[in-house]
Amino acid sequence: SVTALDNRVSCLSKAINCVGDAREDWEIFGELCMRLAGKESCPESAAILQEIRELVPMYEGVCFAGGGHGQICLKETFDIQPGQLQFTPVEEA
């Protein structure tokens, strides 16, 4: 998932199928889980989301509805006034 600056949480979708010997992200995380934590399998997404909710107060109450979109994380919205944000152009290296 990705949390945007306006506090929206969105799930990422698979962009392309694996090529050659490449593996799905969940397979890699599952192997890391097995190697680092000695677990046979990686927890289900719901269990991972629950752990995030417990450890990061900002995500309390977040749920992912169909379509991969989450609700606003923070209960307060940003109060941005005109001219408050400053954008800086980036030059190519």
C-alpha positions as a Python dict, from the first residue, in 0.01 Angstrom:
ca = {
    (1, 'S'): (0, 0, 0),
    (2, 'V'): (94, 365, -33),
    (3, 'T'): (-2, 651, 197),
    (4, 'A'): (-29, 980, 7),
    (5, 'L'): (45, 1324, 150),
    (6, 'D'): (-329, 1387, 185),
    (7, 'N'): (-351, 1071, 401),
    (8, 'R'): (-523, 849, 143),
    (9, 'V'): (-417, 485, 159),
    (10, 'S'): (-420, 295, -168),
    (11, 'C'): (-328, -64, -245),
    (12, 'L'): (-84, -128, -523),
    (13, 'S'): (-189, -361, -800),
    (14, 'K'): (29, -598, -995),
    (15, 'A'): (167, -413, -1298),
    (16, 'I'): (313, -701, -1501),
    (17, 'N'): (359, -1076, -1480),
    (18, 'C'): (693, -1207, -1358),
    (19, 'V'): (955, -1251, -1627),
    (20, 'G'): (1208, -1534, -1634),
    (21, 'D'): (1316, -1642, -1285),
    (22, 'A'): (1158, -1338, -1118),
    (23, 'R'): (917, -1414, -833),
    (24, 'E'): (601, -1251, -703),
    (25, 'D'): (654, -1005, -416),
    (26, 'W'): (452, -1223, -178),
    (27, 'E'): (683, -1519, -252),
    (28, 'I'): (990, -1311, -166),
    (29, 'F'): (833, -1178, 155),
    (30, 'G'): (722, -1531, 245),
    (31, 'E'): (1077, -1660, 209),
    (32, 'L'): (1212, -1368, 415),
    (33, 'C'): (953, -1446, 682),
    (34, 'M'): (1064, -1809, 683),
    (35, 'R'): (1436, -1729, 694),
    (36, 'L'): (1426, -1443, 945),
    (37, 'A'): (1143, -1545, 1174),
    (38, 'G'): (1157, -1922, 1127),
    (39, 'K'): (794, -1931, 1018),
    (40, 'E'): (657, -2176, 764),
    (41, 'S'): (439, -1919, 591),
    (42, 'C'): (385, -1547, 576),
    (43, 'P'): (82, -1405, 762),
    (44, 'E'): (-233, -1328, 563),
    (45, 'S'): (-285, -967, 450),
    (46, 'A'): (-561, -914, 709),
    (47, 'A'): (-321, -1012, 990),
    (48, 'I'): (-54, -778, 856),
    (49, 'L'): (-302, -490, 832),
    (50, 'Q'): (-419, -559, 1189),
    (51, 'E'): (-60, -547, 1315),
    (52, 'I'): (-4, -215, 1135),
    (53, 'R'): (-321, -75, 1296),
    (54, 'E'): (-194, -180, 1640),
    (55, 'L'): (159, -42, 1595),
    (56, 'V'): (91, 281, 1401),
    (57, 'P'): (-185, 497, 1555),
    (58, 'M'): (-232, 688, 1228),
    (59, 'Y'): (-375, 371, 1068),
    (60, 'E'): (-632, 298, 1338),
    (61, 'G'): (-962, 222, 1171),
    (62, 'V'): (-821, 191, 818),
    (63, 'C'): (-988, -71, 605),
    (64, 'F'): (-947, -154, 239),
    (65, 'A'): (-1268, -165, 43),
    (66, 'G'): (-1311, -330, -295),
    (67, 'G'): (-1108, -171, -569),
    (68, 'G'): (-801, -139, -346),
    (69, 'H'): (-885, 201, -200),
    (70, 'G'): (-849, 276, 169),
    (71, 'Q'): (-1019, 537, 376),
    (72, 'I'): (-851, 850, 511),
    (73, 'C'): (-603, 756, 785),
    (74, 'L'): (-584, 1068, 995),
    (75, 'K'): (-897, 1200, 1158),
    (76, 'E'): (-778, 1557, 1097),
    (77, 'T'): (-725, 1703, 753),
    (78, 'F'): (-443, 1933, 652),
    (79, 'D'): (-536, 2300, 675),
    (80, 'I'): (-331, 2432, 384),
    (81, 'Q'): (-365, 2800, 307),
    (82, 'P'): (-298, 2948, -39),
    (83, 'G'): (74, 3013, -80),
    (84, 'Q'): (165, 2792, 217),
    (85, 'L'): (333, 2520, 9),
    (86, 'Q'): (649, 2592, -182),
    (87, 'F'): (734, 2391, -492),
    (88, 'T'): (1096, 2372, -602),
    (89, 'P'): (1191, 2267, -955),
    (90, 'V'): (1432, 1977, -980),
    (91, 'E'): (1714, 1985, -1231),
    (92, 'E'): (1829, 1673, -1410),
    (93, 'A'): (2167, 1545, -1303),
}
